[in-house]
Amino acid sequence: MRAGVLALQGAFREHLWALERLGVKGIPVRKPAELALCDALVIPGGESTTIGRLLKVCGLMEPLLERARAGMPFFGTCAGMVLLAREIEGSAQPRLGLVDIVVRRNAFGRQVDSFETDLIIPALGEEPFRGVFIRAPYAVRVGPGVDVLCSLGEKVVLARQGKNLAAAFHPELTADLRLHRYFLTVVGGFKV
């Protein structure tokens, strides 16, 4: 299998390295022809408004939506979560709207408010997962078809809907590959 990582802006290299450590061919995606080579797609953290604009400029918005309709799995982290959301509080910025959540951008505060914490994610086992939160969003509301996989209090930080996974944190900035593996095997249905 080949997993693409949207490489328009943000922490795409770290996701490519995580995929490679799992033995998966990672493809940087900047144009529709590269997207066509992929079986799954990771949307990294970065600046969601910039990435959303670049999706339109690079002609990727409609091809991404077509691939989603055809069943391609998507994994969005931080800004990627924002781009996967159905609605963004107070914003009409471009987004894919593949996960029925309402997100709040930069919800944990500014860059200086970034933090790390151990997360309990039952889908990954008993061992805590280190969550790296950098100007992170979170979901303030989830639709009926969304599975909440992890919350910090009332703040939803990991959610799944069908073949789409949205995380408020940066799993690619840790050595723990469990969430990438979960996306590929459980959400995507691939063998890794």
C-alpha positions as CSV (number, residue, x, y, z in Angstrom):
1,M,0.0,0.0,0.0
2,R,1.0,3.6,-0.5
3,A,0.0,6.4,1.9
4,G,0.2,10.0,0.8
5,V,1.0,12.9,3.1
6,L,-0.3,16.3,2.0
7,A,2.9,18.2,1.6
8,L,1.7,21.8,0.9
9,Q,2.7,23.2,4.3
10,G,3.3,21.9,7.9
11,A,4.8,18.9,9.5
12,F,4.6,16.5,6.5
13,R,8.1,15.1,6.7
14,E,7.6,13.7,10.2
15,H,4.5,11.8,9.0
16,L,6.5,10.4,6.0
17,W,9.1,9.1,8.4
18,A,6.5,7.5,10.6
19,L,5.0,5.7,7.6
20,E,8.4,4.6,6.5
21,R,9.1,3.1,10.0
22,L,5.9,1.1,9.6
23,G,7.2,-0.2,6.2
24,V,4.7,1.8,4.2
25,K,5.6,3.7,1.1
26,G,5.0,7.4,1.8
27,I,4.3,9.8,-1.0
28,P,4.4,13.6,-0.6
29,V,1.3,15.0,-2.2
30,R,1.3,18.4,-3.8
31,K,-0.8,17.8,-7.0
32,P,-3.6,15.6,-8.2
33,A,-1.3,13.2,-10.1
34,E,0.5,12.4,-6.8
35,L,-2.8,11.9,-5.0
36,A,-3.8,9.4,-7.7
37,L,-0.9,7.1,-6.6
38,C,-2.2,6.9,-2.9
39,D,-4.4,4.4,-1.1
40,A,-4.7,6.6,2.0
41,L,-3.9,10.2,2.9
42,V,-2.5,12.0,6.0
43,I,-3.2,15.7,6.4
44,P,-0.5,17.1,8.7
45,G,-0.5,19.9,11.2
46,G,0.4,23.4,10.1
47,E,-1.8,26.5,9.4
48,S,-5.2,25.3,8.5
49,T,-6.3,28.5,6.7
50,T,-3.1,28.4,4.6
51,I,-3.5,24.7,3.7
52,G,-7.1,25.2,2.9
53,R,-6.2,28.0,0.4
54,L,-3.4,26.0,-1.1
55,L,-5.8,23.0,-1.7
56,K,-7.8,25.3,-4.0
57,V,-4.8,26.9,-5.6
58,C,-3.1,23.6,-6.3
59,G,-6.3,22.0,-7.7
60,L,-6.5,19.4,-4.9
61,M,-9.8,20.2,-3.2
62,E,-12.1,18.4,-5.7
63,P,-9.8,15.4,-6.2
64,L,-9.6,15.0,-2.5
65,L,-13.4,15.0,-2.1
66,E,-13.7,12.5,-5.0
67,R,-11.2,10.2,-3.4
68,A,-13.1,10.5,-0.1
69,R,-16.4,9.6,-1.8
70,A,-14.6,6.6,-3.3
71,G,-13.6,5.4,0.2
72,M,-10.1,6.6,0.6
73,P,-9.1,6.8,4.3
74,F,-8.0,10.2,5.7
75,F,-6.1,11.0,8.8
76,G,-5.9,14.6,9.9
77,T,-3.6,15.9,12.7
78,C,-4.0,19.3,14.3
79,A,-4.6,21.5,11.3
80,G,-5.6,18.4,9.5
81,M,-8.4,17.9,12.1
82,V,-9.6,21.3,11.3
83,L,-9.6,20.6,7.6
84,L,-11.5,17.3,8.1
85,A,-14.2,19.0,10.2
86,R,-17.7,19.7,9.0
87,E,-17.8,23.1,10.7
88,I,-15.1,25.4,12.1
89,E,-16.3,27.8,14.8
90,G,-16.4,31.4,13.5
91,S,-14.8,30.5,10.2
92,A,-15.8,29.9,6.6
93,Q,-12.3,28.8,5.5
94,P,-12.0,26.1,2.9
95,R,-12.3,22.6,4.4
96,L,-13.1,19.0,3.4
97,G,-16.0,18.5,5.9
98,L,-15.5,14.7,6.0
99,V,-16.0,14.3,9.8
100,D,-19.2,15.5,11.5
101,I,-17.5,17.6,14.1
102,V,-17.4,21.2,15.0
103,V,-13.9,22.4,15.9
104,R,-12.5,25.3,17.6
105,R,-9.1,26.5,16.2
106,N,-6.2,27.2,18.5
107,A,-8.5,26.1,21.3
108,F,-5.8,25.4,23.9
109,G,-4.2,28.8,23.4
110,R,-1.2,30.3,21.6
111,Q,2.2,28.8,20.8
112,V,3.4,29.5,24.3
113,D,0.5,27.5,25.7
114,S,1.6,24.3,23.8
115,F,2.0,21.3,26.0
116,E,2.4,17.5,26.2
117,T,0.3,15.1,28.2
118,D,-0.3,11.3,28.5
119,L,-3.6,10.3,26.8
120,I,-5.6,7.3,27.5
121,I,-6.8,5.9,24.1
122,P,-8.4,2.5,24.7
123,A,-8.3,1.7,21.0
124,L,-4.5,1.7,21.2
125,G,-4.2,-0.5,24.4
126,E,-3.5,0.3,28.0
127,E,-0.2,2.1,27.6
128,P,-0.7,5.9,27.6
129,F,0.0,7.7,24.3
130,R,2.0,11.0,24.6
131,G,-0.1,13.8,23.1
132,V,1.9,16.8,21.7
133,F,-0.5,19.8,21.5
134,I,0.8,22.8,19.6
135,R,-1.8,25.6,19.1
136,A,-4.2,22.7,18.9
137,P,-7.9,22.6,18.1
138,Y,-10.5,20.4,19.7
139,A,-14.0,19.3,18.8
140,V,-16.7,21.1,20.7
141,R,-19.5,19.0,19.2
142,V,-19.7,15.7,17.5
143,G,-22.4,14.2,15.3
144,P,-24.1,10.9,15.9
145,G,-22.0,8.9,13.5
146,V,-18.7,10.0,15.2
147,D,-16.8,7.7,17.6
148,V,-14.9,9.7,20.3
149,L,-11.7,7.9,20.9
150,C,-10.1,10.3,23.4
151,S,-11.1,13.4,25.3
152,L,-9.4,15.8,27.7
153,G,-12.4,16.6,30.0
154,E,-15.1,17.8,27.6
155,K,-12.6,18.5,24.8
156,V,-12.7,15.9,22.1
157,V,-9.1,15.4,20.9
158,L,-9.4,12.2,18.8
159,A,-12.4,11.1,16.8
160,R,-13.2,8.6,14.0
161,Q,-16.0,8.6,11.5
162,G,-15.9,5.7,9.0
163,K,-12.6,5.8,7.2
164,N,-11.6,9.2,8.6
165,L,-9.5,9.8,11.8
166,A,-9.1,13.3,13.3
167,A,-6.5,14.1,16.0
168,A,-6.0,17.4,17.7
169,F,-2.4,16.5,18.6
170,H,0.8,15.6,16.7
171,P,1.5,11.8,16.9
172,E,4.3,12.3,14.3
173,L,6.4,14.2,16.8
174,T,6.7,11.1,19.0
175,A,8.4,7.7,18.5
176,D,5.1,6.0,19.2
177,L,3.7,4.5,15.9
178,R,0.5,3.1,17.4
179,L,-1.8,5.8,16.1
180,H,-0.4,5.7,12.5
181,R,-0.7,1.9,12.6
182,Y,-4.3,2.2,13.9
183,F,-5.2,4.5,11.0
184,L,-3.7,2.2,8.4
185,T,-5.0,-1.1,9.8
186,V,-8.2,-0.5,11.7
187,V,-9.5,2.7,10.0
188,G,-8.1,2.0,6.5
189,G,-8.3,-1.8,6.6
190,F,-4.8,-2.3,5.2
191,K,-2.2,-4.8,6.3
192,V,1.0,-3.3,7.7
